Amino acid sequence: MADQDKPKPAMTTSRVSRGGRLGSLAVGQAVRRVGIRAGSSVLPSGVSARLLDADAQRSARELVRVLGSMKGAAMKVGQMLSLIDLDMVDPDHSAAFRKRLSNLQAEVPSVPFAAMQPHLEKDLGMTVAQAYESFDEEAFAAASIGQVYRARLHGGRQVAVKVQYPGVRSAVRADMKNLALFLKLSKSLAPTVAVQSFVDELAAQITSELDYRAEQRTQQELSTFYSGHPYIYVPQTIPSHCGETTLTTDFVDGAPLADIEGANDNVRDRVGEIIYRFYQGALFRDAEFNGDPHPGNVRILKSGHVAFLDFGMFKRMDPTAVATEMRILDRAAAQDAEGVRSEMLTYGIVSDGSLVTAEQCLTYVVDAAWWHLVNDHVRLRPRDVSKALSSVLLPTSEGFQSMRHETLPPEHAFSRRLDFLTAGTLASIRCAANWFAIDSEWIAGEPPSTELGEVDARWRAERRAML
């Protein structure tokens, strides 16, 4: 959003010139090879382990069952897993497991408009006929906590109207209690997360998401900021038709992201870079971001713009914490294991007196975020992101075992969620870019590395000059 001075990692030399090509990383006695060619990647072999342990398999199935029973915003945890296509189980059960996860994308309650209408009218303080010239009572989309309808305002303006499900607030509160209890009882699934503080943070975020007035303010702020942007579009809201449980915005007549899966590389790579600059750039540049990157929240417009939807889960981080995360990536790219551990110690990931080694810290970062560290063209694929997530979540992985006694601050968990979801979205269209070089624009103040970066930089400079 607004360009502000943010804490920058301390740089001794040019990050790009120092980084070169990341050919190999020596980590203790293990050599983890990351070989990158144009459009393909060879991942560290150690991150492809599966959960073959019977207890772990039962925990994984129970996680899916618990998530599948949730009809509120906590379902987003399951949606994350289904998007990334996590390879959590043995081959004999993987197909059924994956199907169950993918169903979480569509498993939202279908509520007839007759049951939604009284809540809509009470929230707006007027009847549907008074508020809208026409209203399609058949929802065209379903969110985790509401349904979306197409309508037209008096005067002809085409709009989308998101209405919360009746009773969803109570359902979400119950979901959060169930999720907190499950995480406490299934510590083996997430030993590096401080469960209570994580649940508290998640609850705060989801509570905010339930307040459509807050979402309206956030979306309008972003829409105003990006007005006139050469390739990013955020639809405007209509405040007079918004309430605590109703959100009316301009209707976006665009193609879903899945429509370009079969397009040529240039088309997919352009859209992918725009998505990356919008989501990841918001974290690194502004220390705030839309916490729900997902293919369903992206539309491709005929103008060439990419439209972004759904700003309910919007996270604002401490800029100092973001600067620390960027320094961790910078140290990892330089193969500075001691530097990575030092930053983790400062950040609170590694505790005082911890036995985790510098090499293990470096391994953890490389396995989880390798596409940020390679100064070359990388084409992301679903299995690449799956393996990266597996490296930090699966109990059989080295990274999981080495970091299991450490604690991830809740903010870190949300920014990592952003990273994995963004990468998963990019992988869904198998796009490519030099993600390291783009990151360097934000982390090290390097000049724009692509044409899209140059266009964006010029637009921001012009915008600053007009303010």
N, C-alpha and C positions, 0 to 999 in steps of 0.2 A: 504494500500500500504506500503510504507516504514515505518518501525516501528520508531516512534518518541516519545519523552517524551511529554505527554499531561497533562494539568492540571487535577488533580484528586480531587474528592470530599473529603472534610475533614471527616475522619472516626474516631469515638471514640472507637468503638469496632467492632468485626467481623460482617459484614453485614448478613452473612448467619446464624450465631449462634444467632444474635439478632432478625432476622426476624421471625424465626420459621414458623409456619403455620398461615396464615392470616385467622383467623376464622371469625371475624366480625370487622367492623369499626363503632365506634360511632361518628356520625357527627351531632353535635348540638342536636336537638330533634328527628332527624330521625336516624334509625338504618338501615344501608345498609348491608345486608348479602351477603357475597361471599363465598359459600360453594363449596369446590373442592374435588372431588373424582377422582380416577384414570380414566382419559379419559372422564370426564363429568364436566359440570360447571353449577351452578345456579347463574344467574346474578341478580343484583339489580333490583327489580321489577319496580322502578321508571323510568327506561330508555326505556321502551317499548311503550311509548306514541306515538300516530300517529298525523299527521297533519290533524285534522278534520276541522279546520277553512277554510271557503270558500276562503278567500283572499290568505291564505297560499297555498291552493291547486292550485289556479290559478298561483301563483308565481312559484310553483314547475313545473307545466306543461309548463310554459313559459321558465323556465330554460332549460328544455329538448328540447324545440323547438329551442331556441337560440343555444344550444350546437350542436344539430343535424344539424344545417345549417352551422356549421363551418367545413371546409375541411382542416384546418391546424392543428398545434400542440396544439391549445387551446382545441381541442377535448379530450385531455388527462384528463381534468376535468370531462367530462362526462364518460370517460372510467373508471375513479376511482369509480364513483358512481355505474356504472353497475357491476363492479367487486365485490364490497362490498355488492351489493344487498340491498341498503338502503331502509328501510321500511318507506317511506315518506308519503304514502297516505292511505286513508281508504280502507277497503277490497273490496269495490265495484269497485274501479278503480286501485287497485294495480297490477293486472295481466297485464293490458294494459300499465301501467306506466313502469313496470319492462321490458316489451317487448321492449318498445321504448328506454329505456336505454341500454338494451343489444344490440340493433341494432347499437348503436354507436361504438361497437367493430368492426363491419364490414363495416360501412358507410365511406368508403374512395373512392376517385375517381378512376375509372378504366380507365387508359390511354393506348391506343395501343402503342406498341413498336415503331411504325413508327413515332409517335409524340415525343417519348422519345429519340430516337437515335441521332438526331442532337445535342441535349443538352449534351448527354453523350460524343459524339465525340469531341465537342467543348471544354468541360471541360478537357478531357484527352489529347487533342492535337493530337489525332490519331484516325484512324477508328476502328470500332469494330473488323474487321478482323486483323488489325495490333496489337491490344491489346490482343485479346483472340483467342485461337485456335478454340474454339466452344462457342456458346452463345445461350442459350435457350430463345427465344423471348417471351415466355409465363411466366409472373411473377408467382413465387410460393408463394409469401407473399406480403402483403401490410402493410406499416407503415402509420402513420398519415400524414407524409409529403413526402413519396416516395414509390416506389415499389422495390421489391427485386427479382433478377434474378439469375439463376444458370449458371455458365460458367466454362470453363477450360482454364487455361493459356497455352501458348506455353511451352511445357515441361511436361504437364499433370497435373499440380496442380489444384485441384478442388476448386473453389471459389464461394462466394456469392457476388453479385454486387448490392448495394443499390443506386438507382438513384432518385434524387428529381423530383417531379412533376414540369413541366414548370409553371411558374407563382405563385408557392406556397408562395413565399416570400411576394408578394403583398397581397395574401389571408390571410396570417398570420397577417400582419399589420392591415388589416381590421378587422380580428377576434378580435385582442386585443382591438381595439377601441370599437367594439361592446360589448365585455365582460366588459370593464371598465365602459361603459355607463350603462349596465344592472346591474352591481353590485351597482353602485351609486343609481340607481332608485329602487333597490330591496334590500335595506339595511337590511330588516328583515331576509333575507336568510343567511347573514353572518355579524352580527353586531359586532363580536369580531375581525374582520379583518380590519386593516387600509387599506382601499380600494386603495387609490392612491399608497401608498408605496408597497402594495401587487402586484398591477398591474405592477408597475415599475420593481419589482423583477421578476415577471413572464415573463415580456417582455424581460428582460435581459437573463433569462434562455432559453427562446424559440429562441431568436436571436442567442445565442450560439449554440443551437441545429440545426439551419439552416446551420451552418458552419461545413461541413463534415471534413474539415481539422482539426478543433479543436477536433472533435470526434475521428478522426483517431489517433491523438496524445494521447488522453486519453486512448483509447482502447489498443494501442500498449504499453503504459506504464504499464497498468494493465496486459496485456498478458505477458510481460517480467517479471513483478514481480511474477506472479503466475505460471510461467514456472516450471514444476516439482512438483507442489503442489499435495499432495496425493489424493485430491478429488474435487478440484476446477479447472475449465478450462475456459480460456478466449481466443477465437481464435485470431490469429495474423492478422495484416493488411498487405496489399501489397502496400507500399507507392507509388511505381511507377505507380500504377493504381488507385490512389486516387486523388481527386481534391476538389474543393470547394463544388460541388454538387454531387460527386460520391465517394462511399466508397467501396473498394474491400477488402474482408477478406477471410480467410480460410472458406470453407464450413463445417458446423457442421452437421454431419450425426447422429442425435440423435432423441430420441423419445420425443414428447411433454409431458409436465407435466401431462396433462389430462390422458395419458395412464396408469398412476399408481394409478388413483383414486380407482380402484377396487383391488389393491394389498393389501397384508397383512400389519398389523400395523408396523412391523419392517421396511419394505421397505419404506413406506410413512413417518415414523418418521425419518428415516435416511436422506432422501432427504430433508424433512422439516427443519431439524437442519442445514444442509449444506446451504440451502437458507437463513436461519436466520443469520447464522454466516457470510455469505458473505455480505448481505445488512445491517443488523443492526450493525454488528461488524465494518463495515467501518465507520459508523457514530460515534460510541462510541470510537473506537480505533484511527481513523485517521482524524476525523472531516471532512470527505469528502465521498460522496456516489453517487451511481447511483440513480438518482431521479425517475426512471421508473420501479420499481419492478412490474412484471406482469407475469402471467403464460405463455404468449406467448413469453417471453424473457428468458425462461428456457428450456434446453434440457437435457435429461438423456442419457448418453453415455453407451455403452456396457461395458466399462472399469470400470464402477461404478462412474466415475466422473460426476459432474453436470456442464454443460456449461452455461455460462451467455452471453447474447447478448444485443445489443443496449445501447450505452453509450453516446447518444446525450445530454440527460438532466443530466448532471453531476454537482453536487453542492459541492462547497467547503465552509465550514462554519468557522467562528471564533472559534478556540478551546475553548476560554473562554465561549462562548455561549453554546457550547456542554457540557462543564463541569457543567454549571449551570443547564442544562436540566437533567443531570445525578444526580445532587444533589436533584433536585425536586423529581425525582423518589425514590431516597434513603430516603428522608424525608417522602414521602408518604408511603413507605413500613414500616417505623417505626411508622406510625400513628401520626406523628409529624405535626399537623395542623399549628401551629405557624411557624414552620420551612419552610413548603411549602409556606405559604404566604410571608414570609421574602424573600425567593428565588425569588418568582414571582415579588415582589416589586423591587428587585435588577435588575432583568432581564428586567423590564419594562412592564410586562404583567399587573400587578396591578399598578395603578397610585397613586401618593402621594395624600392623602386625600380621597382615595376610601373608600366606605362604605362596600365593600365586606368583609365578615368575613373569618377568618382562616379556619373555618369548611367548608365554601362554596368552598374555594380554594382546600381543601383536597378532597371534594366530586367530584369536577370537574376532578381532576387527577385520582381518583379511577375509576370513571365511564368510562373515556376515555382510560385508560391504565392498566386496572386491571390485565391482564395476565403478566405484568411486575412485579407485586407486590406480587404474590402468590408463596410461596416456596413449590410447589408441582407440580406434573405432570398435565398439562392442555392440553386437546385436543381441538383445536380451530375449530369452526364450522362457516359457513357463517353468521348465524343469530347472533352469539356472536359478531362478528366484526361489523355487521350492528347496533346492539344495542349500542355498544360503540360509534360509529360515531354519531348515533342519539342523544346520550346524550349531545353532544357538538354542534350539528347543528340544531336540531329541536327546533323551538320557544316554543313548549309546555314543553320541558324538564327543569328540575330544574337547571342543569348546564348551559344551554343556558341563562336562565333568570338571574341567579346570576352573570354571567360574561359578560352580553351584553354591559355594559358600559366600559369594559376594552378593551385593545388593544393588539392583538397578533402581535409581530414583524414579518415581512415577513419571516425571517429565520426560526422562530418557525413554521410558517405555512408549510414550505417545509419539515422540519424534521418530523412534524406530518403527512404530506402526505406520507412520506416514511414509517412511522410506520404503518399507516392504510393500505397502499397498500401491505406492506410485510405481515401483518397479514391476509389480504384478500387472498393473494396468498397461504399462509399456510393453511388457512381455506378451500381453494378450494380442497385440498387433505386430509383435516381433519386429520392433523398430530398432534402429541403430543410431549411435552418436558417440562422440568422444565425451563421455559424461565427466571424466576427470578434467578436461579442459574447460567445460562449462562451469563446473564447481569452482575452478580456479578464479573465475571472474568474481565470485562472491567471497571465496576464502582468502584469496591473496591479492585481490584488486587487479588481476590481469586484464588486459583489453579483451573485448568480445572475441570469441573464438569462431563464431559462425555469422552468417548473414542475418539470421534471425536475432542473434545477440546484438549486432550492430544496429538493426532497426529499432529494437527495444531500447537500447542505450540512447539513441537520438531522440526517441519519443519522450523518454524520461527527462532528458536534458531540456527539451522544449517545454515540457510541462513545468519543470522547476522554474524556468525563466518567466513563465506566465503567472506564477503564484506571487 
